[in-house]
Amino acid sequence: CDNTAPFSNQSIGVWIRFIGTGGSTLPLSSPGMNLCGSTGTGWYAGSMPSSTGQITNGTACFTWYTSVCRASVSISVANCNSFYIYFLPPAPICMARYCTT
């Protein structure tokens, strides 16, 4: 399990900004399975906030075998002008991780 900080099972979630060569946003459609170092790949099935300071609530889906959204959790996305931050709870499946693009 990806059960280390900040995604331990004791956590209700954390605000996180993705930076680096792995990408800075969650994909807006399923990237497929067996990517991002896991069997279950997490992606954002929602609308991105369009205005600076706006926060939208949506669903992170986890692709698992033949199901594009086998498991899901509620997340939030904030528009910080030139980047986004995400409020992400732990993944609902042990071998699942959030992906970035």
N, C-alpha and C positions, 0 to 999 in steps of 0.2 A: 504494500500500500504506500501511496505518497502521503505518509502520515507524519511528516516533519513540519516544522514551522514554515510558513504561516498556515498550513492546511491540516493541522492536527485535528483529530475528532473532537477535541475539547473546545475548539474554536467555533464561534458562530459565523465567522467570516472576517475578512480583512479588506480594506481598500488597497488596491495594488495598481501600480503603473508598470507596464511592460516596456523595456528598453533593450535594444541590442539587435544582433543579427537574426535572432529567432522571430522577430516581429514585434509590433507594438499594439496590435489589436486582436481580439478574438475573431475568428472567421465568422461570416454571416451565413454560411451554409456548411453542411457537413463536409469535412475534408476527407472523409473515408476512415477506414479502420486501420489499426496498427501503425499509427503515426504519433509523433510527439512523445516517443518513448513509452507508449502504453498501448494496451489492447483497445480501451475505450477512449475515444477522442471527444473532447468538449468543445462546443461552439455556441455562438450566440444566436438564438432564434427570436430576435426582437428588433426594435427600431433604435437606431443611434440617435442621441440627443443632437439637435441641429444648432442650438444656440449656446454660446458660452455661459456657463453656470447652470445650465439645464441638466437635470437628472431624469433618466428614464428607467423604468423597471421592466424586466422581461424575464426570459427563460434561457438558461444554459442547458442545451441538450447534449447527451453523450451517445455517440454512435457506437453500437455494440453488435457485432456479427451482422445479421441481416436487418436490424432495426436502426433507422436513422436517429431516432430519439428514444432509445430503450429506457433511459432514466433522465430525470431533469431536476434542476434546482432553480429557485428564484434568485436573480441577481439584479444589481443596479449598475448603470453606466453613467458617468458624469463627463460632460464636455468641459475641458479645461483650456479652451481656445486652440492651442496647437497640438493637443494630445488628449487622450481619454484615460480615465481611471475607472476601475471596475471594483465593485464590492462582490467578492467571491467567497461563498462558503466552501467547506470541504466537498470534494466530489462524492456523489452518492454510491459509487461502485468502487470497490477496493483497487482494482487495476485500471482506473480511469484518471485522466489528467486533462487539464485545460490546454488547448492548443492556441498558438498565436500565428499571425501571418503578417 
